[in-house]
Amino acid sequence: MKVVVLCSGGMDSVTALHWARREHDVRAVVSFDYGAKHNHCEIPFAREHAAALGVRHELIALDFVERLFASDLLKSGGAVPDGHYEERVMKQTVVPFRNAIMLSIACGFAESAGADGLVIAAHGGDHAIYPDCREEFMRAMGEAMRLGTYAGVQLLRPFIALNKGRIAAEGARLGVDFARTWSCYKGGAIHCGTCGTCVERREAFAQAGVADPTEYASQAPLPPKPI
């Protein structure tokens, strides 16, 4: 299948890119700059992996998101909270309907680029906090994409039933250099080690038994999963 891959530069989407390169004909990689605090940290890694695989990379600016949407993930929002990634406070980092917006744009681009598939790295660990990462949403969005395009663009979500630990294991098997990926939502010089995405990243490597190449500002004990 000819596919376009959504790739932020994080460990999940970079792994999805390498998976897609093995399984399909990757026509392009798409990243979005929507005003998140960490976009400047992660997007260069998406570009780097696309170049390493010899694949076209497109960066699409969504500046209206930072101006109009409410989320602490955005530069216009408040501080990114620390803690376990499944804590209710992490809902502060949800960008409303973000995946629907990005998938709609990427779907139109995919059809224009001659692709009939679109790959997204949404996974099981996202389900607790992000409603637009859940399988129910993805099925509905995939059906809309299929019905709304002449190409019948299919939404491929290879990691939807996996947790991040299993994605880390898959990435290691595919030879992904995780040192060349970014997770921290705070967007500092190095990963903070304490925000929800850093906690999830640290936990994933531990679960997978894969060496974590990341430099963290804090290696404090991981917080427990909420009951």
C-alpha positions as CSV (number, residue, x, y, z in Angstrom):
1,M,0.0,0.0,0.0
2,K,1.2,3.6,-0.7
3,V,1.0,5.4,2.6
4,V,1.7,8.8,4.3
5,V,2.9,8.6,7.9
6,L,2.1,11.1,10.6
7,C,5.3,11.7,12.5
8,S,5.8,14.2,15.3
9,G,9.4,13.1,16.1
10,G,8.3,11.2,19.2
11,M,9.3,7.6,19.9
12,D,5.8,6.2,18.9
13,S,5.5,8.0,15.6
14,V,9.2,7.4,14.6
15,T,8.7,3.7,15.3
16,A,5.5,3.8,13.2
17,L,7.5,5.4,10.4
18,H,10.1,2.6,10.5
19,W,7.3,0.0,10.7
20,A,5.6,1.6,7.7
21,R,8.8,1.7,5.7
22,R,9.1,-2.1,6.2
23,E,5.5,-2.9,5.4
24,H,4.4,-0.4,2.8
25,D,5.5,2.1,0.2
26,V,5.9,5.4,2.2
27,R,5.2,8.3,-0.1
28,A,5.7,11.1,2.5
29,V,6.0,11.9,6.2
30,V,3.9,14.7,7.6
31,S,4.5,16.7,10.8
32,F,2.4,19.6,12.2
33,D,3.6,22.7,14.0
34,Y,0.6,23.8,16.0
35,G,2.3,25.9,18.7
36,A,3.0,23.1,21.3
37,K,5.8,23.9,23.8
38,H,7.8,21.0,22.5
39,N,7.3,21.2,18.7
40,H,10.7,22.8,18.2
41,C,12.3,19.8,20.0
42,E,10.5,17.0,18.2
43,I,10.0,18.1,14.6
44,P,13.7,18.1,13.7
45,F,13.8,14.4,14.6
46,A,10.8,13.7,12.3
47,R,12.7,15.4,9.5
48,E,15.9,13.5,10.4
49,H,14.3,10.1,10.3
50,A,12.5,10.9,7.0
51,A,15.7,11.9,5.4
52,A,17.5,8.8,6.7
53,L,14.9,6.7,5.0
54,G,15.0,8.8,1.8
55,V,11.3,9.9,2.2
56,R,9.8,13.3,1.5
57,H,9.0,15.3,4.7
58,E,6.3,18.0,4.8
59,L,5.8,20.4,7.7
60,I,2.3,21.9,8.0
61,A,1.8,25.0,10.2
62,L,-1.4,25.2,12.2
63,D,-0.8,28.5,13.9
64,F,-4.5,29.0,14.6
65,V,-4.4,26.2,17.2
66,E,-2.1,28.1,19.6
67,R,-4.3,31.2,19.2
68,L,-7.7,29.7,19.6
69,F,-7.5,26.5,21.5
70,A,-7.1,26.0,25.3
71,S,-4.5,23.6,26.4
72,D,-1.4,23.6,28.7
73,L,0.5,21.8,26.0
74,L,0.4,25.0,23.9
75,K,2.8,27.9,24.3
76,S,-0.2,30.0,25.0
77,G,-1.3,27.7,27.9
78,G,-0.2,27.2,31.5
79,A,2.5,25.0,33.0
80,V,2.7,21.4,31.9
81,P,1.9,19.3,35.0
82,D,4.2,16.6,36.5
83,G,3.0,13.1,37.5
84,H,1.8,9.9,36.0
85,Y,0.5,10.1,32.5
86,E,-2.9,8.6,33.4
87,E,-3.6,11.1,36.2
88,R,-6.7,13.3,35.6
89,V,-4.6,16.4,35.8
90,M,-3.0,15.4,32.5
91,K,-6.2,16.3,30.7
92,Q,-4.8,19.9,30.9
93,T,-2.4,18.8,28.1
94,V,-5.2,17.7,25.7
95,V,-5.5,19.8,22.6
96,P,-9.2,19.6,21.7
97,F,-9.9,17.5,18.6
98,R,-6.3,17.6,17.6
99,N,-6.1,14.3,15.9
100,A,-9.3,14.9,13.9
101,I,-7.9,18.1,12.6
102,M,-4.5,16.6,11.7
103,L,-6.0,13.5,10.2
104,S,-8.4,15.5,8.0
105,I,-5.5,17.6,6.6
106,A,-3.2,14.6,6.2
107,C,-6.0,12.6,4.5
108,G,-6.4,15.3,1.8
109,F,-2.6,15.5,1.4
110,A,-2.4,11.7,1.1
111,E,-4.9,11.5,-1.7
112,S,-3.2,14.3,-3.4
113,A,0.2,12.5,-3.1
114,G,-1.2,9.4,-4.7
115,A,-1.4,7.4,-1.4
116,D,-4.3,5.2,-0.3
117,G,-3.3,4.8,3.4
118,L,-2.5,7.0,6.3
119,V,-0.5,5.8,9.3
120,I,-0.9,7.1,12.8
121,A,0.9,5.9,16.0
122,A,-2.0,6.2,18.5
123,H,-1.6,3.5,21.1
124,G,-3.3,1.9,24.0
125,G,-1.6,4.0,26.6
126,D,-3.2,7.1,25.1
127,H,-6.7,5.9,25.8
128,A,-7.1,7.1,29.4
129,I,-6.6,10.8,28.7
130,Y,-7.0,11.4,24.9
131,P,-10.5,10.7,23.5
132,D,-9.3,11.2,19.9
133,C,-6.7,8.4,20.3
134,R,-9.3,5.7,21.2
135,E,-10.3,3.0,18.9
136,E,-13.9,4.1,18.7
137,F,-12.8,7.5,17.4
138,M,-10.3,6.0,15.1
139,R,-12.8,3.6,13.6
140,A,-15.2,6.5,13.0
141,M,-12.5,8.8,11.6
142,G,-11.2,6.0,9.3
143,E,-14.7,5.4,7.9
144,A,-15.1,9.1,7.2
145,M,-11.7,9.2,5.4
146,R,-12.6,6.1,3.4
147,L,-16.0,7.5,2.4
148,G,-14.8,11.1,1.8
149,T,-12.0,10.3,-0.7
150,Y,-12.0,8.8,-4.2
151,A,-9.0,6.8,-3.2
152,G,-10.8,5.3,-0.2
153,V,-7.9,6.3,2.0
154,Q,-7.5,3.8,4.8
155,L,-6.5,4.8,8.3
156,L,-3.8,2.4,9.6
157,R,-3.2,2.3,13.3
158,P,-0.8,-0.5,13.9
159,F,-0.2,0.3,17.6
160,I,-3.8,0.9,18.7
161,A,-3.9,-2.2,21.0
162,L,-0.3,-1.8,22.3
163,N,1.1,0.0,25.3
164,K,4.2,2.2,25.0
165,G,6.5,-0.6,26.4
166,R,5.6,-2.9,23.5
167,I,6.2,0.0,21.1
168,A,9.6,0.5,22.6
169,A,10.3,-3.2,22.1
170,E,9.1,-3.0,18.5
171,G,11.2,0.0,17.8
172,A,14.3,-1.7,19.2
173,R,13.6,-4.7,16.9
174,L,13.3,-2.3,13.9
175,G,16.6,-0.6,14.8
176,V,15.1,2.7,15.8
177,D,17.7,5.1,17.4
178,F,15.5,6.3,20.3
179,A,18.2,8.9,21.2
180,R,17.0,10.7,18.1
181,T,13.4,11.1,19.3
182,W,11.7,13.5,21.7
183,S,8.9,13.1,24.3
184,C,9.0,15.8,26.9
185,Y,6.1,18.2,26.7
186,K,8.0,21.0,28.5
187,G,10.3,21.6,25.5
188,G,13.5,22.4,27.5
189,A,17.1,21.7,26.6
190,I,16.8,18.1,27.8
191,H,13.9,15.9,28.9
192,C,12.6,17.0,32.3
193,G,12.0,13.4,33.5
194,T,8.9,14.3,35.5
195,C,6.1,15.4,33.2
196,G,3.5,12.8,32.0
197,T,5.2,12.1,28.7
198,C,8.7,11.7,30.3
199,V,7.2,9.4,32.9
200,E,5.6,7.3,30.2
201,R,8.9,7.2,28.2
202,R,10.9,6.1,31.2
203,E,8.3,3.5,32.1
204,A,8.2,2.2,28.5
205,F,11.9,1.5,28.3
206,A,11.8,-0.3,31.7
207,Q,8.8,-2.4,30.6
208,A,10.5,-3.4,27.3
209,G,13.9,-4.1,28.9
210,V,15.4,-1.7,26.4
211,A,18.2,0.6,27.4
212,D,17.0,4.2,27.7
213,P,19.4,6.5,25.9
214,T,17.6,9.7,27.1
215,E,19.2,12.4,29.2
216,Y,16.8,13.5,31.9
217,A,17.0,16.5,34.3
218,S,15.5,14.3,37.0
219,Q,15.6,10.6,37.6
220,A,13.3,10.7,40.5
221,P,11.3,7.5,41.2
222,L,8.4,7.0,38.8
223,P,5.1,7.9,40.3
224,P,2.5,5.1,40.8
225,K,-0.3,4.5,38.3
226,P,-3.5,6.0,39.6
227,I,-6.1,3.6,40.9
